[in-house]
Amino acid sequence: MKNIKDRFPIFKSHPDLIYLDNAATTQRVDKVDDLLDEFNRKDNATIHRGVYELSAKATARYEQVRSKVAGFLGSDNPNTIAFTKGTTESINVVAHSFIKKRLRAGDNIVVTVMEHHANFVPWQALCKEMGCELRVASLTPEGSIDTLAFERLVDKKTKMVAITHISNVLGTINPIEQLIETAHAQGAPVLVDAAQGAALYDLDVTKLNYDFLAFSAHKLFGPFGVGILYVNPEYMGDMQPYTLGGGIIQSVSANEVTFQSYPFNLDAGTPNVSGVLGLGAAIDFLNELNRAECISHTHELANRCVVELARVKGIRILGGTQMQRSGIVSFALENIHPHDVSSYLNGDGIAVRAGLHCAQPLHYFMKEPSTIRISFSIYNADNEIDILIDSIKSLKKFWEQ
Ligand SMILES: Cc1ncc(COP(=O)(O)O)c(C=O)c1O
């Protein structure tokens, strides 16, 4: 962990940057930039169409990444993996390409109140369109899913359970194994939004038995514009194309069209070839890490940050000080708007997020109009917490003058 920061070129350009917005996007590791640079300069070609050498090579490398991602999730079937634009698109794909045709008026979909809008709004819109009910599982005051209440929401009419692995605001790590069991007992498939956890936590499908998993390369120290969708083999045959066009066709005439099967039926148009290869390099980097050590590093930073924040008068920490959290801590400061806090911290070279973090239902539930979010990653260090706390204290002094 000691020299890990050296692997991230951004910190060479901004040596004093204290980057605490990792829940929004992580910084890109050198391996990814190197690969993108090399591909763009030497190997640039699109895939699945050309029979010339450059295109064949790009196709082979693209398909190798599919295998690599499957392996990363513990699957030996590369065709369980589709590439999208991001977590958001992966979730929309499942809503429209899989579940929509199974819904009947009176059915329901279960989510939780801690979902990012990406895992809330698509289900809400679908329920409205199809005459179904969106059931929203509530939380305990400490910010954990109320599992008993959740059990009561899932029934034989539940056609999908969509839950986040880790809350992007509270940092709560959900007991997804238990939630999946509850859903499966009622015959409901489960989509796990793994945007916040996929980089470091073990999401091996053979242990967790989820049906759909969605995450983004840009939160894995990889490039923007690439998402991953895992689909359980049981449901692969039910996946319809999401966008129509070239690249997904088996045959087409004036009146008829037939499509390739999943995952190739989700690759309409020219895909983000370089981005997918960059994702492959990011996965190689993740495989080099001692992920257990990385998790304990980020947990320790978050726990220490909570302790130090709690000492500052007028701070409210979402979920309180006792909850088990990942590397994410959100708080509000009495009488000072989160945007003012964030701007002040920016003056000290500290990048944090302020606002609603695409989680308005959660903020309503917690009765907080908006918050400041600190999110740690593997390259953050203890001394950055000292600088953060000093900056918050000096803001308070300045504000109270
Ligand atoms: C929990 C969660 N889900 C979904 C998303 C959406 O990810 P993307 O913007 O990469 O599609 C985010 C992004 O912050 C997130 O934190």
The ligand as a Gaussian input file, in Angstrom:
#p B3LYP/6-31G(d) Opt

LIG

0 1
 C      -24.274000       2.956000      -6.128000
 C      -24.189000       3.564000      -7.497000
 N      -24.951000       3.071000      -8.472000
 C      -24.915000       3.551000      -9.719000
 C      -24.076000       4.582000     -10.050000
 C      -24.051000       5.088000     -11.462000
 O      -22.831000       4.766000     -12.047000
 P      -22.460000       5.332000     -13.516000
 O      -22.600000       6.822000     -13.394000
 O      -21.050000       4.901000     -13.719000
 O      -23.422000       4.744000     -14.464000
 C      -23.254000       5.143000      -9.063000
 C      -22.377000       6.294000      -9.386000
 O      -21.930000       7.019000      -8.542000
 C      -23.310000       4.609000      -7.753000
 O      -22.559000       5.105000      -6.777000

